[in-house]
């Protein structure tokens, strides 16, 4: 619309008379596509593309394809705008797939990698040690190793305490 708001400009009328199909073809003309390439991309015949471009040329009042592209680019820059800017929101996080093979919890909770179960490049400190789907024998061995380690830790602490007691008492 013009500043007075009463009469639309000639360019605005020409823009409004272009159909969505003509605009789709003209957008690809702006990308330097041939009629054959446009036809393949839009899934229509080359003749349909040429007809749409000829009708758009007549609507815009120009003589050739290059001039059509120039006028259309200028009109598009002026009239093909969103009336108000949308609020830009952060993208939503991707949902994780549920995999019951690891104890019923999603893989990222255990540090096992991506939601698809593939490693992401960062391994947890003990690798597969803390997985919940170990066989019973393996779990027994893990518990035995932990008990032995805990016992050695306690014995070491007691021997250090005894050595310090002897040192202090003289």
CORDA-V743016 format. One record per residue. RES is the residue in one letter. OMEGA is omega as a letter, one per 40 degrees, with the letter a starting at -180 (NA if undefined). Layout:
# CORDA-V743016
res: {RES/RES}
omega: {OMEGA/OMEGA}
This chain:
# CORDA-V743016
res: {X/X/X/X/X/X/X/X/X/X/X/X/X/X/X/X/X/X/X/X/X/X/X/X/X/X/X/X/X/X/X/X/X/X/X/X/X/X/X/X/X/X/X/X/X/X/X/X/X/X/X/X/X/X/X/X/X/X/X/X/X/X/X/X/X/X/X/X/X/X/X/X/X/X/X/X/X/X/X/X/X/X/X/X/X/X/X/X/X/X/X/X/X/X/X/X/X/X/X/X/X/X/X/X/X/X/X/X/X/X/X/X/X/X/X/X/X/X/X/X/X/X/X/X/X/X/X/X/X/X/X/X/X/X/X/X/X/X/X/X/X/X/X/X/X/X/X/X/X/X/X/X/X/X/X/X/X/X/X/X/X/X/X/X/X/X/X/X/X/X}
omega: {i/a/a/i/a/a/i/a/i/i/a/i/i/i/a/a/i/i/i/i/i/i/i/i/a/i/i/i/i/i/i/i/i/i/i/i/i/i/i/a/a/i/i/a/i/i/i/i/a/i/i/i/i/i/i/i/i/i/a/i/i/a/a/a/a/i/i/a/a/a/a/i/i/i/a/i/a/a/a/a/i/a/i/a/i/i/a/a/i/i/i/i/i/i/i/i/a/a/a/a/a/i/i/a/i/a/a/i/a/a/a/i/a/i/i/i/i/a/a/i/i/a/i/a/a/i/a/a/a/i/a/a/i/i/a/a/a/i/i/i/i/i/i/i/i/i/i/i/i/i/i/i/i/i/i/i/i/i/i/i/i/i/i/i/i/a/a/a/i/NA}
